[in-house]
Amino acid sequence: MLALMVEAADDALLMTRYGIGDVPSFAPLYARHKGPLYRYFVRQCGNAETADELFQDVWLRLIKARERFEPRVPFTVYLYRIAHNCLVEHFRKSGRALTSASDTGQFRVEEIREAVAEEIDPAFASGRWSLVEWDGDPARGPGAALTGAERTERLRMALETLPMEQRETFLLREEAGMGLAEIAAVTGANAEAVKSRLLNALKTLRAAVGDLAPADSR
């Protein structure tokens, strides 16, 4: 938890410095967040070409808005709010909807009670779901690598069946490491809606993954 707080503080400081003209501060921000952000788009769009376009659009928008960044807002929330808006626009153009009519689109982290952001599932306290290809650690043996690959494939297939709102909530929790309050701030949904989406997503994913447990925390 302390490491996450330090990283968040580093992000805010780097973005603040970048906003006042310290160009080199952008590089570590990009390096830290490019992987999770790209996977967020790939798993929402299911299309690498579209994901590439949206990924680039987010960074361009971030660069243009760098002077407007406010340190009181966590950088990941700021970044993924831009990403969420890009995704909403993409789906709107294709005649699909990412958000429900009840979503407010408001951007206010501080209005959500901290208690709502507590862990709501033991799986997240003891381990993480693997959304990245396992390379297969020889020390674990070939069986472990095979099990990891099988679980990853099952999980990917299950993700595709989730409603888009549930999938986005799960990806923001898993890829960006956000709590419920931050996810609510990104998506504009209320905290209870976010909690319900995450619980429903976990239920579906568990049923699909079956006997393959969440990956060990790394």
NULO-965093 format. One record per atom (N, C-alpha, C): residue in three letters; x, y, z. Coordinates in steps of 0.1 Angstrom, whole numbers, padded with zeros to 4 digits. Layout:
ALA:X:Y:Z
...
This chain:
MET:0008:-0012:0000
MET:0000:0000:0000
MET:0009:0013:0000
LEU:0019:0013:0008
LEU:0028:0024:0009
LEU:0035:0026:-0005
ALA:0039:0015:-0011
ALA:0045:0017:-0024
ALA:0036:0023:-0034
LEU:0023:0019:-0034
LEU:0013:0025:-0043
LEU:0011:0040:-0040
MET:0011:0044:-0028
MET:0010:0058:-0024
MET:0022:0066:-0029
VAL:0034:0060:-0027
VAL:0046:0067:-0032
VAL:0046:0069:-0047
GLU:0041:0058:-0054
GLU:0041:0058:-0069
GLU:0031:0069:-0073
ALA:0019:0070:-0066
ALA:0009:0080:-0070
ALA:0014:0094:-0068
ALA:0022:0096:-0057
ALA:0028:0109:-0054
ALA:0038:0112:-0065
ASP:0046:0102:-0069
ASP:0056:0104:-0080
ASP:0049:0108:-0093
ASP:0038:0101:-0096
ASP:0030:0105:-0108
ASP:0025:0119:-0108
ALA:0020:0123:-0097
ALA:0014:0137:-0096
ALA:0026:0147:-0097
LEU:0037:0144:-0091
LEU:0048:0153:-0092
LEU:0054:0154:-0106
LEU:0055:0142:-0112
LEU:0060:0142:-0126
LEU:0051:0150:-0135
MET:0038:0148:-0134
MET:0028:0154:-0143
MET:0028:0169:-0140
THR:0030:0173:-0128
THR:0030:0188:-0124
THR:0042:0194:-0130
ARG:0054:0187:-0129
ARG:0066:0192:-0135
ARG:0065:0193:-0150
TYR:0059:0183:-0156
TYR:0057:0183:-0171
TYR:0048:0195:-0175
GLY:0038:0197:-0167
GLY:0029:0208:-0170
GLY:0035:0222:-0170
ILE:0046:0224:-0162
ILE:0053:0237:-0162
ILE:0065:0237:-0171
GLY:0066:0227:-0179
GLY:0077:0228:-0189
GLY:0089:0218:-0188
ASP:0088:0210:-0178
ASP:0099:0200:-0176
ASP:0096:0188:-0185
VAL:0100:0188:-0197
VAL:0097:0178:-0207
VAL:0102:0164:-0203
PRO:0114:0162:-0198
PRO:0119:0149:-0194
PRO:0110:0142:-0184
SER:0101:0149:-0177
SER:0093:0142:-0167
SER:0082:0134:-0174
PHE:0080:0136:-0186
PHE:0069:0128:-0193
PHE:0074:0114:-0195
ALA:0086:0111:-0198
ALA:0091:0098:-0201
ALA:0088:0087:-0191
PRO:0091:0090:-0178
PRO:0088:0079:-0168
PRO:0073:0077:-0166
LEU:0065:0088:-0168
LEU:0050:0086:-0167
LEU:0045:0077:-0178
TYR:0050:0079:-0190
TYR:0046:0071:-0202
TYR:0050:0057:-0200
ALA:0063:0055:-0196
ALA:0068:0041:-0194
ALA:0060:0033:-0184
ARG:0056:0040:-0173
ARG:0049:0033:-0162
ARG:0035:0030:-0166
HIS:0028:0038:-0174
HIS:0014:0035:-0176
HIS:0010:0030:-0190
LYS:0020:0030:-0199
LYS:0017:0026:-0213
LYS:0011:0012:-0215
GLY:0017:0002:-0207
GLY:0012:-0011:-0208
GLY:-0002:-0014:-0204
PRO:-0005:-0010:-0191
PRO:-0019:-0011:-0186
PRO:-0029:-0004:-0195
LEU:-0025:0008:-0199
LEU:-0035:0016:-0207
LEU:-0038:0010:-0221
TYR:-0027:0005:-0227
TYR:-0029:-0002:-0240
TYR:-0038:-0015:-0238
ARG:-0035:-0022:-0228
ARG:-0043:-0035:-0226
ARG:-0057:-0031:-0223
TYR:-0060:-0020:-0216
TYR:-0073:-0015:-0213
TYR:-0081:-0013:-0226
PHE:-0074:-0007:-0236
PHE:-0081:-0005:-0249
PHE:-0083:-0018:-0257
VAL:-0072:-0026:-0257
VAL:-0073:-0038:-0265
VAL:-0084:-0047:-0260
ARG:-0086:-0048:-0247
ARG:-0096:-0057:-0242
ARG:-0110:-0051:-0242
GLN:-0111:-0038:-0244
GLN:-0124:-0032:-0245
GLN:-0128:-0032:-0260
CYS:-0119:-0030:-0269
CYS:-0122:-0029:-0283
CYS:-0121:-0042:-0290
GLY:-0112:-0051:-0286
GLY:-0110:-0064:-0293
GLY:-0104:-0062:-0306
ASN:-0097:-0050:-0309
ASN:-0091:-0047:-0321
ASN:-0079:-0039:-0319
ALA:-0067:-0045:-0323
ALA:-0055:-0038:-0321
ALA:-0053:-0025:-0328
GLU:-0058:-0024:-0340
GLU:-0057:-0012:-0348
GLU:-0065:0000:-0341
THR:-0077:-0003:-0336
THR:-0085:0007:-0329
THR:-0079:0010:-0316
ALA:-0074:0000:-0309
ALA:-0067:0003:-0296
ALA:-0055:0012:-0298
ASP:-0047:0010:-0309
ASP:-0036:0018:-0312
ASP:-0040:0033:-0314
GLU:-0051:0035:-0321
GLU:-0056:0049:-0324
GLU:-0060:0055:-0311
LEU:-0068:0048:-0303
LEU:-0073:0054:-0290
LEU:-0062:0056:-0280
PHE:-0052:0047:-0280
PHE:-0040:0049:-0271
PHE:-0033:0061:-0275
GLN:-0030:0064:-0287
GLN:-0023:0076:-0292
GLN:-0031:0088:-0289
ASP:-0044:0087:-0291
ASP:-0053:0099:-0288
ASP:-0053:0103:-0274
VAL:-0052:0093:-0265
VAL:-0052:0097:-0250
VAL:-0039:0105:-0247
TRP:-0028:0100:-0252
TRP:-0015:0107:-0249
TRP:-0015:0121:-0255
LEU:-0020:0122:-0267
LEU:-0021:0135:-0273
LEU:-0029:0145:-0265
ARG:-0041:0140:-0260
ARG:-0050:0148:-0252
ARG:-0043:0152:-0239
LEU:-0036:0142:-0233
LEU:-0029:0145:-0221
LEU:-0019:0156:-0222
ILE:-0011:0155:-0233
ILE:-0001:0165:-0236
ILE:-0007:0179:-0238
LYS:-0018:0179:-0245
LYS:-0024:0192:-0247
LYS:-0030:0198:-0235
ALA:-0034:0189:-0225
ALA:-0041:0194:-0213
ALA:-0031:0194:-0201
ARG:-0018:0193:-0204
ARG:-0008:0191:-0193
ARG:-0008:0203:-0183
GLU:-0011:0215:-0188
GLU:-0011:0227:-0179
GLU:-0023:0227:-0170
ARG:-0033:0219:-0173
ARG:-0046:0220:-0165
ARG:-0046:0209:-0154
PHE:-0036:0200:-0153
PHE:-0036:0190:-0144
PHE:-0036:0195:-0129
GLU:-0045:0190:-0121
GLU:-0045:0194:-0107
GLU:-0040:0182:-0098
PRO:-0030:0184:-0090
PRO:-0024:0174:-0082
PRO:-0034:0167:-0072
ARG:-0045:0174:-0069
ARG:-0054:0168:-0059
ARG:-0061:0156:-0066
VAL:-0061:0155:-0079
VAL:-0067:0144:-0086
VAL:-0056:0133:-0089
PRO:-0057:0121:-0085
PRO:-0047:0111:-0087
PRO:-0044:0110:-0102
PHE:-0032:0109:-0106
PHE:-0028:0108:-0120
PHE:-0035:0097:-0128
THR:-0036:0085:-0122
THR:-0043:0074:-0129
THR:-0058:0078:-0132
VAL:-0064:0085:-0122
VAL:-0078:0089:-0125
VAL:-0079:0099:-0136
TYR:-0069:0108:-0136
TYR:-0069:0118:-0147
TYR:-0066:0112:-0160
LEU:-0057:0102:-0161
LEU:-0053:0096:-0173
LEU:-0065:0087:-0179
TYR:-0071:0079:-0170
TYR:-0081:0070:-0174
TYR:-0094:0077:-0176
ARG:-0096:0088:-0170
ARG:-0108:0096:-0174
ARG:-0108:0100:-0188
ILE:-0096:0104:-0193
ILE:-0094:0108:-0207
ILE:-0096:0095:-0215
ALA:-0091:0084:-0211
ALA:-0092:0072:-0218
ALA:-0107:0067:-0219
HIS:-0114:0069:-0208
HIS:-0128:0065:-0208
HIS:-0136:0074:-0218
ASN:-0133:0087:-0218
ASN:-0140:0096:-0227
ASN:-0137:0092:-0242
CYS:-0125:0089:-0244
CYS:-0121:0084:-0258
CYS:-0129:0072:-0262
LEU:-0130:0063:-0252
LEU:-0137:0050:-0255
LEU:-0152:0053:-0257
VAL:-0158:0062:-0249
VAL:-0172:0065:-0251
VAL:-0175:0071:-0264
GLU:-0166:0080:-0269
GLU:-0167:0086:-0282
GLU:-0166:0076:-0293
HIS:-0157:0067:-0291
HIS:-0155:0056:-0301
HIS:-0167:0048:-0303
PHE:-0173:0043:-0292
PHE:-0185:0035:-0292
PHE:-0197:0043:-0297
ARG:-0198:0055:-0294
ARG:-0209:0064:-0298
ARG:-0209:0065:-0313
LYS:-0197:0067:-0319
LYS:-0196:0068:-0334
LYS:-0200:0055:-0341
SER:-0198:0043:-0334
SER:-0201:0031:-0340
SER:-0215:0026:-0336
GLY:-0223:0035:-0329
GLY:-0237:0031:-0326
GLY:-0238:0023:-0314
ARG:-0228:0022:-0305
ARG:-0229:0014:-0293
ARG:-0227:0023:-0281
ALA:-0230:0018:-0269
ALA:-0230:0026:-0257
ALA:-0221:0019:-0247
LEU:-0212:0027:-0241
LEU:-0204:0021:-0230
LEU:-0210:0024:-0217
THR:-0216:0035:-0215
THR:-0222:0039:-0202
THR:-0237:0039:-0202
SER:-0243:0038:-0191
SER:-0257:0038:-0189
SER:-0263:0052:-0187
ALA:-0276:0053:-0189
ALA:-0282:0066:-0187
ALA:-0280:0072:-0173
SER:-0277:0063:-0164
SER:-0276:0068:-0150
SER:-0263:0074:-0147
ASP:-0253:0072:-0156
ASP:-0239:0077:-0153
ASP:-0239:0092:-0154
THR:-0232:0099:-0145
THR:-0233:0113:-0144
THR:-0222:0120:-0153
GLY:-0211:0113:-0155
GLY:-0200:0119:-0162
GLY:-0192:0129:-0154
GLN:-0195:0130:-0141
GLN:-0189:0140:-0133
GLN:-0175:0134:-0128
PHE:-0166:0143:-0124
PHE:-0152:0140:-0121
PHE:-0149:0145:-0107
ARG:-0154:0138:-0097
ARG:-0152:0143:-0084
ARG:-0148:0131:-0074
VAL:-0136:0129:-0072
VAL:-0131:0118:-0064
VAL:-0135:0121:-0049
GLU:-0134:0133:-0045
GLU:-0136:0136:-0031
GLU:-0150:0134:-0026
GLU:-0160:0133:-0034
GLU:-0173:0131:-0030
GLU:-0177:0117:-0026
ILE:-0168:0107:-0029
ILE:-0171:0093:-0026
ILE:-0165:0089:-0013
ARG:-0172:0084:-0004
ARG:-0167:0080:0009
ARG:-0156:0070:0008
GLU:-0145:0072:0016
GLU:-0133:0064:0015
GLU:-0137:0049:0018
ALA:-0147:0047:0027
ALA:-0150:0033:0031
ALA:-0155:0025:0019
VAL:-0161:0032:0009
VAL:-0166:0025:-0003
VAL:-0155:0019:-0011
ALA:-0143:0024:-0009
ALA:-0131:0020:-0017
ALA:-0124:0008:-0011
GLU:-0130:0002:0000
GLU:-0123:-0010:0006
GLU:-0124:-0022:-0003
GLU:-0115:-0031:-0001
GLU:-0116:-0044:-0009
GLU:-0129:-0051:-0007
ILE:-0135:-0056:-0018
ILE:-0148:-0062:-0016
ILE:-0147:-0077:-0020
ASP:-0135:-0082:-0023
ASP:-0134:-0096:-0027
ASP:-0120:-0101:-0023
PRO:-0120:-0113:-0016
PRO:-0107:-0118:-0011
PRO:-0097:-0121:-0022
ALA:-0101:-0123:-0034
ALA:-0092:-0126:-0045
ALA:-0082:-0114:-0047
PHE:-0087:-0102:-0045
PHE:-0079:-0091:-0047
PHE:-0069:-0088:-0035
ALA:-0072:-0094:-0024
ALA:-0064:-0093:-0012
ALA:-0052:-0103:-0012
SER:-0054:-0114:-0019
SER:-0044:-0125:-0018
SER:-0037:-0127:-0032
GLY:-0042:-0122:-0042
GLY:-0036:-0124:-0055
GLY:-0042:-0116:-0066
ARG:-0037:-0116:-0078
ARG:-0042:-0109:-0089
ARG:-0046:-0118:-0101
TRP:-0056:-0115:-0108
TRP:-0060:-0122:-0120
TRP:-0049:-0119:-0131
SER:-0044:-0129:-0137
SER:-0034:-0127:-0147
SER:-0041:-0123:-0161
LEU:-0038:-0111:-0165
LEU:-0043:-0107:-0178
LEU:-0032:-0105:-0188
VAL:-0020:-0108:-0184
VAL:-0009:-0108:-0193
VAL:-0004:-0122:-0196
GLU:0001:-0124:-0208
GLU:0007:-0137:-0211
GLU:0018:-0141:-0201
TRP:0017:-0153:-0196
TRP:0028:-0159:-0188
TRP:0039:-0163:-0197
ASP:0051:-0160:-0193
ASP:0063:-0165:-0201
ASP:0066:-0179:-0197
GLY:0062:-0183:-0186
GLY:0065:-0197:-0181
GLY:0079:-0197:-0174
ASP:0078:-0197:-0161
ASP:0091:-0197:-0154
ASP:0096:-0211:-0153
PRO:0108:-0215:-0158
PRO:0113:-0228:-0158
PRO:0113:-0234:-0144
ALA:0115:-0226:-0134
ALA:0116:-0231:-0120
ALA:0103:-0236:-0115
ARG:0092:-0232:-0122
ARG:0079:-0236:-0118
ARG:0075:-0249:-0125
GLY:0083:-0253:-0135
GLY:0080:-0265:-0142
GLY:0070:-0263:-0154
PRO:0070:-0271:-0164
PRO:0062:-0269:-0176
PRO:0047:-0270:-0173
GLY:0043:-0278:-0163
GLY:0029:-0278:-0159
GLY:0023:-0265:-0154
ALA:0031:-0258:-0147
ALA:0027:-0245:-0141
ALA:0025:-0235:-0153
ALA:0034:-0235:-0162
ALA:0033:-0226:-0174
ALA:0021:-0229:-0182
LEU:0018:-0242:-0184
LEU:0006:-0246:-0192
LEU:-0006:-0241:-0185
THR:-0007:-0243:-0172
THR:-0018:-0239:-0164
THR:-0020:-0224:-0165
GLY:-0010:-0217:-0164
GLY:-0011:-0202:-0166
GLY:-0016:-0198:-0179
ALA:-0012:-0204:-0190
ALA:-0016:-0201:-0203
ALA:-0031:-0205:-0205
GLU:-0035:-0216:-0199
GLU:-0049:-0220:-0200
GLU:-0058:-0211:-0192
ARG:-0054:-0207:-0181
ARG:-0062:-0197:-0173
ARG:-0063:-0184:-0180
THR:-0052:-0179:-0186
THR:-0052:-0167:-0193
THR:-0062:-0167:-0205
GLU:-0062:-0178:-0212
GLU:-0071:-0180:-0223
GLU:-0086:-0180:-0219
ARG:-0088:-0188:-0208
ARG:-0102:-0188:-0203
ARG:-0106:-0174:-0198
LEU:-0097:-0167:-0192
LEU:-0101:-0154:-0187
LEU:-0104:-0144:-0198
ARG:-0096:-0145:-0208
ARG:-0098:-0136:-0220
ARG:-0111:-0139:-0227
MET:-0114:-0151:-0228
MET:-0127:-0155:-0234
MET:-0139:-0150:-0226
ALA:-0137:-0152:-0212
ALA:-0148:-0147:-0203
ALA:-0150:-0132:-0203
LEU:-0138:-0125:-0204
LEU:-0139:-0110:-0205
LEU:-0147:-0106:-0217
GLU:-0146:-0113:-0228
GLU:-0154:-0109:-0240
GLU:-0169:-0110:-0238
THR:-0173:-0119:-0229
THR:-0187:-0121:-0227
THR:-0193:-0111:-0217
LEU:-0185:-0103:-0210
LEU:-0190:-0094:-0200
LEU:-0196:-0082:-0207
PRO:-0207:-0076:-0201
PRO:-0212:-0063:-0205
PRO:-0201:-0053:-0204
MET:-0201:-0043:-0213
MET:-0189:-0034:-0214
MET:-0187:-0027:-0201
GLU:-0197:-0023:-0194
GLU:-0195:-0016:-0181
GLU:-0188:-0024:-0171
GLN:-0192:-0037:-0170
GLN:-0186:-0046:-0161
GLN:-0171:-0049:-0165
ARG:-0169:-0050:-0178
ARG:-0155:-0053:-0183
ARG:-0146:-0041:-0180
GLU:-0151:-0029:-0182
GLU:-0143:-0017:-0179
GLU:-0140:-0016:-0164
THR:-0150:-0019:-0156
THR:-0148:-0018:-0142
THR:-0137:-0028:-0137
PHE:-0138:-0040:-0142
PHE:-0128:-0050:-0139
PHE:-0114:-0046:-0144
LEU:-0113:-0041:-0156
LEU:-0100:-0037:-0162
LEU:-0094:-0026:-0154
LEU:-0102:-0016:-0150
LEU:-0097:-0005:-0142
LEU:-0092:-0010:-0129
ARG:-0098:-0019:-0123
ARG:-0094:-0025:-0110
ARG:-0081:-0033:-0112
GLU:-0081:-0041:-0122
GLU:-0070:-0051:-0124
GLU:-0058:-0044:-0131
GLU:-0060:-0037:-0142
GLU:-0049:-0031:-0149
GLU:-0043:-0019:-0143
ALA:-0052:-0010:-0139
ALA:-0048:0003:-0133
ALA:-0047:0003:-0118
GLY:-0051:-0008:-0112
GLY:-0050:-0009:-0097
GLY:-0059:0001:-0090
MET:-0070:0004:-0095
MET:-0078:0014:-0088
MET:-0088:0008:-0078
GLY:-0091:0017:-0068
GLY:-0101:0013:-0058
GLY:-0115:0017:-0064
LEU:-0125:0014:-0057
LEU:-0139:0017:-0062
LEU:-0141:0032:-0063
ALA:-0136:0040:-0054
ALA:-0138:0054:-0055
ALA:-0132:0060:-0068
GLU:-0120:0055:-0071
GLU:-0113:0060:-0083
GLU:-0120:0056:-0096
ILE:-0125:0043:-0096
ILE:-0132:0038:-0107
ILE:-0145:0046:-0109
ALA:-0152:0049:-0098
ALA:-0164:0058:-0100
ALA:-0161:0071:-0105
ALA:-0149:0077:-0101
ALA:-0145:0090:-0106
ALA:-0142:0090:-0121
VAL:-0136:0078:-0126
VAL:-0133:0077:-0140
VAL:-0145:0075:-0148
THR:-0154:0066:-0144
THR:-0165:0063:-0152
THR:-0178:0072:-0151
GLY:-0178:0080:-0140
GLY:-0189:0088:-0137
GLY:-0201:0081:-0131
ALA:-0199:0068:-0128
ALA:-0210:0060:-0122
ALA:-0210:0062:-0106
ASN:-0221:0059:-0100
ASN:-0221:0061:-0085
ASN:-0213:0048:-0079
ALA:-0209:0050:-0067
ALA:-0201:0040:-0060
ALA:-0208:0026:-0060
GLU:-0221:0026:-0057
GLU:-0228:0013:-0056
GLU:-0229:0006:-0069
ALA:-0230:0014:-0080
ALA:-0231:0008:-0093
ALA:-0217:0002:-0096
VAL:-0206:0008:-0093
VAL:-0193:0003:-0095
VAL:-0191:-0010:-0087
LYS:-0195:-0010:-0075
LYS:-0194:-0022:-0067
LYS:-0202:-0034:-0073
SER:-0214:-0031:-0077
SER:-0222:-0041:-0083
SER:-0216:-0047:-0096
ARG:-0211:-0038:-0104
ARG:-0205:-0042:-0117
ARG:-0193:-0051:-0114
LEU:-0185:-0048:-0104
LEU:-0173:-0055:-0101
LEU:-0176:-0069:-0096
LEU:-0186:-0070:-0087
LEU:-0190:-0082:-0081
LEU:-0196:-0092:-0092
ASN:-0204:-0086:-0101
ASN:-0210:-0094:-0112
ASN:-0199:-0099:-0121
ALA:-0189:-0090:-0124
ALA:-0178:-0094:-0133
ALA:-0171:-0106:-0127
LEU:-0168:-0105:-0114
LEU:-0160:-0115:-0107
LEU:-0168:-0128:-0107
LYS:-0181:-0128:-0105
LYS:-0189:-0140:-0105
LYS:-0188:-0147:-0118
THR:-0189:-0139:-0129
THR:-0188:-0145:-0142
THR:-0174:-0151:-0145
LEU:-0164:-0143:-0142
LEU:-0150:-0148:-0144
LEU:-0147:-0160:-0136
ARG:-0151:-0161:-0124
ARG:-0148:-0173:-0116
ARG:-0155:-0185:-0122
ALA:-0167:-0183:-0127
ALA:-0174:-0195:-0133
ALA:-0167:-0200:-0145
ALA:-0161:-0190:-0152
ALA:-0153:-0194:-0165
ALA:-0140:-0200:-0162
VAL:-0133:-0194:-0152
VAL:-0119:-0199:-0149
VAL:-0120:-0212:-0141
GLY:-0130:-0215:-0134
GLY:-0132:-0228:-0128
GLY:-0122:-0231:-0117
ASP:-0115:-0242:-0119
ASP:-0105:-0246:-0109
ASP:-0092:-0239:-0110
LEU:-0090:-0230:-0120
LEU:-0077:-0223:-0121
LEU:-0078:-0211:-0113
ALA:-0071:-0210:-0102
ALA:-0072:-0199:-0092
ALA:-0065:-0187:-0097
PRO:-0068:-0175:-0091
PRO:-0061:-0163:-0095
PRO:-0046:-0164:-0093
ALA:-0039:-0157:-0101
ALA:-0024:-0158:-0101
ALA:-0019:-0153:-0088
ASP:-0007:-0158:-0084
ASP:-0001:-0153:-0072
ASP:0004:-0138:-0074
SER:0003:-0130:-0064
SER:0007:-0116:-0065
SER:0022:-0116:-0068
ARG:0026:-0107:-0078
ARG:0040:-0106:-0082
ARG:0044:-0092:-0082
